[in-house]
Amino acid sequence: MKKNYTYVWVSLIVLVFGIIFIPRIIDRVQTGTIVDNDRMSRLAFIDVNGEHRKVPDFSFINQDSLFITNKDYLGKVYVVEFFFTTCPSICRVMNKNLIELQEEFKGFNDFGVASFTINPEHDSPMVLKAYAEEHRITNLDWHLLTGNREDIYELANKGFYIFAKENQEVAGGFEHSGMFALIDKNGFMRSRLDAANNPIIYYRGAITEQQGENEEGEKEQISILKEDIKKLLAE
């Protein structure tokens, strides 16, 4: 008799589960919200010494000879890069990807880009203006920034931890990592989490979606950068 009661209770539990939870699961699959709790879909803050890493204060001159500071980007989601206009290698791919982002988010007035030149002696506002026109940079919040050399390298290597230095032995005379940093509307660095639940921190800017991966087997990340920008714009 006890066995029969057990079967009844088990059947009742299964029935209740089906009535309450199955429709919710189906609805989440259909709407796509089932991935909301997936660790790969969440955008992490980048923590240093227990604090969220924020964009350091900066003030540089853009292609229109206007002073631009980090405060001008507050309220906007933006991508940060370090480049130079005479770069013979990865900068071409980086800025091709950024143009693609510009077109992807053309209708958003809260999306921007901050491009800091690592060759400020050559890249004057006039040179940057010509570069912007040549590459069809039309986003009003995409600033190509130049200024004091030491300040730029301090910002790159110690502010963002994005490697950049002068090296006359390499093509173009400068070395840099080609990474993009993603910044939210409040000025905090953000990124998605990897399979080990750690922030990826930066996005590979020197590989196109068409390439898929580079010679070292590193996969492109522009596709996931697009997804992550959309998430921050919706916050």
Protein Blocks (a to p, Z undefined) as FASTA:
>chain_A
ZZmmmmmmmmmmmmmmmmmmmmmmmmmmmnopmmmmpmklpccdddeehiacdddddddd
dfkopacdfklmgoiacddddddfklcblmmmmmmmmmmmmmmmmmpckbccddddfblm
lmgfklmmmmmmmnopabfklccddddfklmmmmmmmmnopacdddfkbghhiacehiac
dddfkopacddddfkopaekiacfkbcfklopafkopacfklmmmmmmmmmmmZZ
